[in-house]
Structures are given as C-alpha cells and as structure tokens.
Amino acid sequence: MKMTLDRPKQVAETIRRAIPFELNGRCGTLDVVYGPNDSVEASGFDLLRHLGFDVNLCIGYPVMQGTIAEFGGTGYYTASAFIQVISSERRSADGVVRESVEIDANPTLVQMGVPFFAMGYPASIYDAPCNNLGTDEHLHWRAHTYFVTMPSPINHGIISFVAGFSWGYEEWDEEGQRRVELQPLQVSDGSDWDEQLPLLRRHCPRFLLA
C-alpha cells in the first residue's frame, strides 16, 4: 500500500471514537482512544528501562487503545481478534526513499504464519510506537488496524473484516531534537482490508481470509 506524502493536520490531544460493528449477528461498538503519549508510567514504557534506551523518548509519540464498549452478545458471540498492518516510508540522508508493508505481530507468531496482534473473548488492542527512525532522516509510519472474526467452527475458520481504522505519525530530527507529528485517526469502510489480503494470504497460508 503506497502512503501519501500529504501532511494532514497534526493530532494535538487525545480523542475518542466510537465505531459501530456487527459480529456473529450481534451489534456492538468499538471504542478507540487515540492521542499523544504524555506519561512514561501510564503507557507502560517504564517496564522497558532494562532494554537500555531512554524511555522518556516515548513522550509525544502516539498511543492507541481499542476496546469493545458495547455488544449485544456474550460467551462465544464475543470471539474476535485484531490484525494490524504497518505501512512505512523512510527517507535516508542521501535522499533514498524506501517503502515497506508488514504484518505487525509478535515476531515469533509472524514466523509461524499467525497474523494476530491480539485475540480474545472479546479482543482488545493497545499500541504505543516509539523511536523507529533509526539512522534515517524522515519516517512516515501508519498502522492499519482491523477488528476481525476469530477463526473457529463458528465461522468455518474464516478471518473476515468486522471494523477497522488507521492512525500514525511522522518523525524526524531537527536541530538536534526529535520531532513527532501524529496523524489523524481514520475509520475504514473495509476497502483497504481487501488490499491487505494478498499480503496476509502470502504470509499466513494456513488461514482462510475473506
């Protein structure tokens, strides 16, 4: 998926978006909270101090959390999952541009061909990216987050789109300081899910995706 180079208005404060959906024949609402990270402790980055990087760098980067706020079913009706795909565009100091699209999940699961970022009864999702610039000069980073069916005998083992949204940020260094701009959260109508199917089928051939 090719990313746009347009620079939409920066997200400066936390927002909450209610996204309606239908899962297993029951209606519900996906509650998404999205905004800049303003606390090392609240975002859980203090748990990463042992990794040897300055966890305070997380301040200003995006934080996203998605939970089921309302749903007209219980038990197996709530079986669900999240799949997240990251599209990025990097520009190096010598002007070379590199684009990539990849499944965002635990590396071990990805190696096993399992696409899920999270799953449960019901599933919920939390993500807080930070300091992905590396040696590059500029990074566009966008997450495409999909609430999907959990494959089971209930749905004949098929993973299908239920609801979705995208969000992201840009980061670069300027005068010795890291700059971060959050981009707007956009609700998906499912058309971009269809665009992800070739990637998911290629890396996760054991699953049925529709």
Beta strands, then each sheet from edge to edge (+ up, - down):
strand 1: 15-23
strand 2: 26-36
strand 3: 62-71
strand 4: 80-91
strand 5: 97-103
strand 6: 116-120
strand 7: 125-127
strand 8: 138-149
strand 9: 158-159
strand 10: 161-174
strand 11: 177-187
strand 12: 208-209
sheet 1: 1+ 2- 3+ 7-
sheet 2: 5+ 4- 6+
sheet 3: 5+ 4- 8+ 10- 11+
sheet 4: 9+ 12+
end
